[in-house]
Amino acid sequence: MATGDQSKKRKQRYLPQNRPAKKKGAYPLKPGVQGFFISCDGGREFQASHEAINVIDSFFEELVHGTGLKVNSSGLLEKPINKKVTFSYSDDEDEDENEGEEEDEDTNGEKEENKGDEEKTEVSEGGNNQVNEKELATEGSSEVKQLAENDTEKKEEEEGKQKNSVEEPPKKKPCIEEANASAKVNENAEKSIDKLIDAELKELGDKSKRRFMKLDPGCNGIVFIQMKRKDGDPSPKEIAQHAMTSAAATKKHMSRFILRLLPIEVSCYPSEEEISRAIKPLVEQYFPIETDNPRKFAVLYGSRANTGVDRMKVISTVAQSIPAPHKVDLSNPDMSIVVEIVKTVCLIGVVEKYKELGKYNLRQLTSTN
């Protein structure tokens, strides 16, 4: 059968021998990274990864700058003390002003009555004055005429001065030099702002300088956000715990696709030797040998796309690496060790109050039901 022109046929693409196919998109998940293990709805990995970066970054900024809500050890918000605050337009001052107005009205009424009596006396005195003025006018009419002429001359001189002042407005000073100076300052400010914006865009474009970056775990319903931690930055455990405590206290809806958010501080290959070697820094940090307060712990195991690893062997290796003063308590543990195996990578982290905080499920903590 005729299939048309050969130019329209699709080219058959063959992979080179013994070479893996190049995959576009996020970098694959490998051992030696730390960050956040996030579960989401199947098929929503892309949206959940972008949402997770925004949520984690916001809580990271709150911890760094101290702008977040203060939460007690019991998980309750520290509410400020209720104090009575009186403003300039409060009701109490309005009542005082009304009382003052009433007193002023009373005093004003008394003053008006006194003024009326004074006016009457002035009118009676004015009648006598008018009679005296008439007598003076008949006696010295020439002197009165001279005074009137002098007054008219003075008025004409004042009017002439006012006209001259209106006709000749003050000259404006040239401000060209000031305008040039302000223009130079604005140009320098714009250049500095443009340089800062360009530098920020370069940092955002450079993936090596990003603090949070998504990695591809290769499984449905899972997202991993890598954290490139610097000196002085809070750990993934601190960020996750702050996010869960604030979500439990405020019940504020902050995510649409994220389900569970677990901190990961160590990653390795899922073998007994690798796990026992990689977990040593976590044991020294959270389960010291010499301590007055021994802690109860439990191991939370999960596996995705890997059936070759024995579950009980992994749990026993993790439990045996914890020193003697600390004990296992599955019903009410103080600390929980998270072990998640995704394909050929083992992710390990430590969380506190796992059951009290809804198993670190954001959707469950922020639901109103």
Contacts in CASP RR format, 6 or more apart in sequence:
PFRMAT RR
TARGET T0000
AUTHOR 0000-0000-0000
METHOD contacts of the structure
MODEL  1
MATGDQSKKRKQRYLPQNRPAKKKGAYPLKPGVQGFFISCDGGREFQASH
EAINVIDSFFEELVHGTGLKVNSSGLLEKPINKKVTFSYSDDEDEDENEG
EEEDEDTNGEKEENKGDEEKTEVSEGGNNQVNEKELATEGSSEVKQLAEN
DTEKKEEEEGKQKNSVEEPPKKKPCIEEANASAKVNENAEKSIDKLIDAE
LKELGDKSKRRFMKLDPGCNGIVFIQMKRKDGDPSPKEIAQHAMTSAAAT
KKHMSRFILRLLPIEVSCYPSEEEISRAIKPLVEQYFPIETDNPRKFAVL
YGSRANTGVDRMKVISTVAQSIPAPHKVDLSNPDMSIVVEIVKTVCLIGV
VEKYKELGKYNLRQLTSTN
3 9 0 8 1.000
15 21 0 8 1.000
23 216 0 8 1.000
25 216 0 8 1.000
26 49 0 8 1.000
26 213 0 8 1.000
26 214 0 8 1.000
26 215 0 8 1.000
26 216 0 8 1.000
27 213 0 8 1.000
27 215 0 8 1.000
27 216 0 8 1.000
28 215 0 8 1.000
28 216 0 8 1.000
28 217 0 8 1.000
28 218 0 8 1.000
29 215 0 8 1.000
29 216 0 8 1.000
29 217 0 8 1.000
29 218 0 8 1.000
29 224 0 8 1.000
29 342 0 8 1.000
29 343 0 8 1.000
29 345 0 8 1.000
30 215 0 8 1.000
30 267 0 8 1.000
30 345 0 8 1.000
31 267 0 8 1.000
31 268 0 8 1.000
31 269 0 8 1.000
31 274 0 8 1.000
31 345 0 8 1.000
31 346 0 8 1.000
32 266 0 8 1.000
32 267 0 8 1.000
32 268 0 8 1.000
33 215 0 8 1.000
33 224 0 8 1.000
33 226 0 8 1.000
33 264 0 8 1.000
33 267 0 8 1.000
34 226 0 8 1.000
34 227 0 8 1.000
34 229 0 8 1.000
34 236 0 8 1.000
34 264 0 8 1.000
34 265 0 8 1.000
34 266 0 8 1.000
34 267 0 8 1.000
35 224 0 8 1.000
35 225 0 8 1.000
35 226 0 8 1.000
35 227 0 8 1.000
35 236 0 8 1.000
35 263 0 8 1.000
35 264 0 8 1.000
35 265 0 8 1.000
36 52 0 8 1.000
36 56 0 8 1.000
36 224 0 8 1.000
36 225 0 8 1.000
36 227 0 8 1.000
36 236 0 8 1.000
36 239 0 8 1.000
36 240 0 8 1.000
36 261 0 8 1.000
36 262 0 8 1.000
36 263 0 8 1.000
36 264 0 8 1.000
37 222 0 8 1.000
37 224 0 8 1.000
37 260 0 8 1.000
37 261 0 8 1.000
37 262 0 8 1.000
37 263 0 8 1.000
37 264 0 8 1.000
37 338 0 8 1.000
37 340 0 8 1.000
37 347 0 8 1.000
38 48 0 8 1.000
38 49 0 8 1.000
38 52 0 8 1.000
38 222 0 8 1.000
38 223 0 8 1.000
38 224 0 8 1.000
38 225 0 8 1.000
38 258 0 8 1.000
38 259 0 8 1.000
38 260 0 8 1.000
38 261 0 8 1.000
38 262 0 8 1.000
39 221 0 8 1.000
39 222 0 8 1.000
39 223 0 8 1.000
39 259 0 8 1.000
39 260 0 8 1.000
40 48 0 8 1.000
40 221 0 8 1.000
40 222 0 8 1.000
40 223 0 8 1.000
40 257 0 8 1.000
40 258 0 8 1.000
40 259 0 8 1.000
41 48 0 8 1.000
41 221 0 8 1.000
41 257 0 8 1.000
41 259 0 8 1.000
42 220 0 8 1.000
42 221 0 8 1.000
43 220 0 8 1.000
43 221 0 8 1.000
44 221 0 8 1.000
44 257 0 8 1.000
45 220 0 8 1.000
45 221 0 8 1.000
45 222 0 8 1.000
45 223 0 8 1.000
47 256 0 8 1.000
47 257 0 8 1.000
48 221 0 8 1.000
48 223 0 8 1.000
48 257 0 8 1.000
48 258 0 8 1.000
49 214 0 8 1.000
49 223 0 8 1.000
49 225 0 8 1.000
51 255 0 8 1.000
51 256 0 8 1.000
51 257 0 8 1.000
51 258 0 8 1.000
52 214 0 8 1.000
52 223 0 8 1.000
52 225 0 8 1.000
52 255 0 8 1.000
52 258 0 8 1.000
52 261 0 8 1.000
53 212 0 8 1.000
53 214 0 8 1.000
53 225 0 8 1.000
55 243 0 8 1.000
55 254 0 8 1.000
55 255 0 8 1.000
55 258 0 8 1.000
55 261 0 8 1.000
56 212 0 8 1.000
56 225 0 8 1.000
56 227 0 8 1.000
56 239 0 8 1.000
56 243 0 8 1.000
56 261 0 8 1.000
57 211 0 8 1.000
57 212 0 8 1.000
59 239 0 8 1.000
59 242 0 8 1.000
59 243 0 8 1.000
59 246 0 8 1.000
60 211 0 8 1.000
60 212 0 8 1.000
60 233 0 8 1.000
60 234 0 8 1.000
60 239 0 8 1.000
61 67 0 8 1.000
62 68 0 8 1.000
62 242 0 8 1.000
62 246 0 8 1.000
63 234 0 8 1.000
63 238 0 8 1.000
63 239 0 8 1.000
63 242 0 8 1.000
64 233 0 8 1.000
64 234 0 8 1.000
68 246 0 8 1.000
69 77 0 8 1.000
69 78 0 8 1.000
69 246 0 8 1.000
69 249 0 8 1.000
69 250 0 8 1.000
70 77 0 8 1.000
70 78 0 8 1.000
71 77 0 8 1.000
71 78 0 8 1.000
71 242 0 8 1.000
71 245 0 8 1.000
71 246 0 8 1.000
71 249 0 8 1.000
72 78 0 8 1.000
75 245 0 8 1.000
75 248 0 8 1.000
75 249 0 8 1.000
76 249 0 8 1.000
77 249 0 8 1.000
77 250 0 8 1.000
86 92 0 8 1.000
86 93 0 8 1.000
137 144 0 8 1.000
203 209 0 8 1.000
203 210 0 8 1.000
204 210 0 8 1.000
207 213 0 8 1.000
210 228 0 8 1.000
211 227 0 8 1.000
211 228 0 8 1.000
211 230 0 8 1.000
212 225 0 8 1.000
212 226 0 8 1.000
212 227 0 8 1.000
212 228 0 8 1.000
213 225 0 8 1.000
213 226 0 8 1.000
213 228 0 8 1.000
214 223 0 8 1.000
214 224 0 8 1.000
214 225 0 8 1.000
214 226 0 8 1.000
215 224 0 8 1.000
215 225 0 8 1.000
215 226 0 8 1.000
216 224 0 8 1.000
217 223 0 8 1.000
217 224 0 8 1.000
217 304 0 8 1.000
217 342 0 8 1.000
217 343 0 8 1.000
217 345 0 8 1.000
218 305 0 8 1.000
218 342 0 8 1.000
218 343 0 8 1.000
219 304 0 8 1.000
219 305 0 8 1.000
219 342 0 8 1.000
219 343 0 8 1.000
222 304 0 8 1.000
222 342 0 8 1.000
224 264 0 8 1.000
224 342 0 8 1.000
224 347 0 8 1.000
227 236 0 8 1.000
229 235 0 8 1.000
229 236 0 8 1.000
234 242 0 8 1.000
235 263 0 8 1.000
235 265 0 8 1.000
236 263 0 8 1.000
236 264 0 8 1.000
236 265 0 8 1.000
236 349 0 8 1.000
237 263 0 8 1.000
237 265 0 8 1.000
237 349 0 8 1.000
237 350 0 8 1.000
237 351 0 8 1.000
239 263 0 8 1.000
240 261 0 8 1.000
240 262 0 8 1.000
240 263 0 8 1.000
240 351 0 8 1.000
240 360 0 8 1.000
241 263 0 8 1.000
241 351 0 8 1.000
241 352 0 8 1.000
241 353 0 8 1.000
243 261 0 8 1.000
243 362 0 8 1.000
244 261 0 8 1.000
244 357 0 8 1.000
244 358 0 8 1.000
244 360 0 8 1.000
244 362 0 8 1.000
244 365 0 8 1.000
245 357 0 8 1.000
246 252 0 8 1.000
247 254 0 8 1.000
247 362 0 8 1.000
247 365 0 8 1.000
247 366 0 8 1.000
248 357 0 8 1.000
248 358 0 8 1.000
248 365 0 8 1.000
251 365 0 8 1.000
251 366 0 8 1.000
251 368 0 8 1.000
252 366 0 8 1.000
253 366 0 8 1.000
254 362 0 8 1.000
254 366 0 8 1.000
255 362 0 8 1.000
255 363 0 8 1.000
255 366 0 8 1.000
258 362 0 8 1.000
258 363 0 8 1.000
259 361 0 8 1.000
259 362 0 8 1.000
259 363 0 8 1.000
260 359 0 8 1.000
260 360 0 8 1.000
260 361 0 8 1.000
260 362 0 8 1.000
261 360 0 8 1.000
261 362 0 8 1.000
262 338 0 8 1.000
262 340 0 8 1.000
262 349 0 8 1.000
262 351 0 8 1.000
262 360 0 8 1.000
263 338 0 8 1.000
263 349 0 8 1.000
263 350 0 8 1.000
263 351 0 8 1.000
264 338 0 8 1.000
264 340 0 8 1.000
264 347 0 8 1.000
264 348 0 8 1.000
264 349 0 8 1.000
265 282 0 8 1.000
265 348 0 8 1.000
265 349 0 8 1.000
265 350 0 8 1.000
266 278 0 8 1.000
266 279 0 8 1.000
266 281 0 8 1.000
266 282 0 8 1.000
266 347 0 8 1.000
266 348 0 8 1.000
266 349 0 8 1.000
267 278 0 8 1.000
267 345 0 8 1.000
267 346 0 8 1.000
267 347 0 8 1.000
267 348 0 8 1.000
268 274 0 8 1.000
268 275 0 8 1.000
268 277 0 8 1.000
268 278 0 8 1.000
268 345 0 8 1.000
268 346 0 8 1.000
268 348 0 8 1.000
269 344 0 8 1.000
269 345 0 8 1.000
269 346 0 8 1.000
270 306 0 8 1.000
270 309 0 8 1.000
270 314 0 8 1.000
270 341 0 8 1.000
270 344 0 8 1.000
270 345 0 8 1.000
270 346 0 8 1.000
272 313 0 8 1.000
272 314 0 8 1.000
272 317 0 8 1.000
274 346 0 8 1.000
275 314 0 8 1.000
275 317 0 8 1.000
275 318 0 8 1.000
275 339 0 8 1.000
275 346 0 8 1.000
275 348 0 8 1.000
276 317 0 8 1.000
276 320 0 8 1.000
276 321 0 8 1.000
278 346 0 8 1.000
278 348 0 8 1.000
279 318 0 8 1.000
279 321 0 8 1.000
279 348 0 8 1.000
280 321 0 8 1.000
282 337 0 8 1.000
282 348 0 8 1.000
282 349 0 8 1.000
282 350 0 8 1.000
283 321 0 8 1.000
283 322 0 8 1.000
283 323 0 8 1.000
286 295 0 8 1.000
286 335 0 8 1.000
286 350 0 8 1.000
287 295 0 8 1.000
287 297 0 8 1.000
287 322 0 8 1.000
287 323 0 8 1.000
287 326 0 8 1.000
287 335 0 8 1.000
288 323 0 8 1.000
289 323 0 8 1.000
289 324 0 8 1.000
289 325 0 8 1.000
291 325 0 8 1.000
294 325 0 8 1.000
294 326 0 8 1.000
294 327 0 8 1.000
295 326 0 8 1.000
295 334 0 8 1.000
295 335 0 8 1.000
296 326 0 8 1.000
296 327 0 8 1.000
296 328 0 8 1.000
296 329 0 8 1.000
296 332 0 8 1.000
296 333 0 8 1.000
296 334 0 8 1.000
296 335 0 8 1.000
297 322 0 8 1.000
297 326 0 8 1.000
297 327 0 8 1.000
297 328 0 8 1.000
297 329 0 8 1.000
297 333 0 8 1.000
297 334 0 8 1.000
297 335 0 8 1.000
297 336 0 8 1.000
297 337 0 8 1.000
298 328 0 8 1.000
298 329 0 8 1.000
298 330 0 8 1.000
298 333 0 8 1.000
298 335 0 8 1.000
298 336 0 8 1.000
298 337 0 8 1.000
298 354 0 8 1.000
299 315 0 8 1.000
299 318 0 8 1.000
299 319 0 8 1.000
299 336 0 8 1.000
299 337 0 8 1.000
299 339 0 8 1.000
300 336 0 8 1.000
300 337 0 8 1.000
300 338 0 8 1.000
300 339 0 8 1.000
300 354 0 8 1.000
301 311 0 8 1.000
301 314 0 8 1.000
301 315 0 8 1.000
301 339 0 8 1.000
302 339 0 8 1.000
302 340 0 8 1.000
302 341 0 8 1.000
303 309 0 8 1.000
303 311 0 8 1.000
303 340 0 8 1.000
303 341 0 8 1.000
304 340 0 8 1.000
304 341 0 8 1.000
304 342 0 8 1.000
304 343 0 8 1.000
305 342 0 8 1.000
305 343 0 8 1.000
306 341 0 8 1.000
306 342 0 8 1.000
306 343 0 8 1.000
306 344 0 8 1.000
309 341 0 8 1.000
314 339 0 8 1.000
314 341 0 8 1.000
314 346 0 8 1.000
315 339 0 8 1.000
318 337 0 8 1.000
318 339 0 8 1.000
318 348 0 8 1.000
319 328 0 8 1.000
333 354 0 8 1.000
334 352 0 8 1.000
335 350 0 8 1.000
335 351 0 8 1.000
335 352 0 8 1.000
336 350 0 8 1.000
336 351 0 8 1.000
336 352 0 8 1.000
336 354 0 8 1.000
337 348 0 8 1.000
337 349 0 8 1.000
337 350 0 8 1.000
338 347 0 8 1.000
338 348 0 8 1.000
338 349 0 8 1.000
338 350 0 8 1.000
338 351 0 8 1.000
339 346 0 8 1.000
339 347 0 8 1.000
339 348 0 8 1.000
339 349 0 8 1.000
340 346 0 8 1.000
340 347 0 8 1.000
340 348 0 8 1.000
341 347 0 8 1.000
351 360 0 8 1.000
354 360 0 8 1.000
357 365 0 8 1.000
358 364 0 8 1.000
358 365 0 8 1.000
END
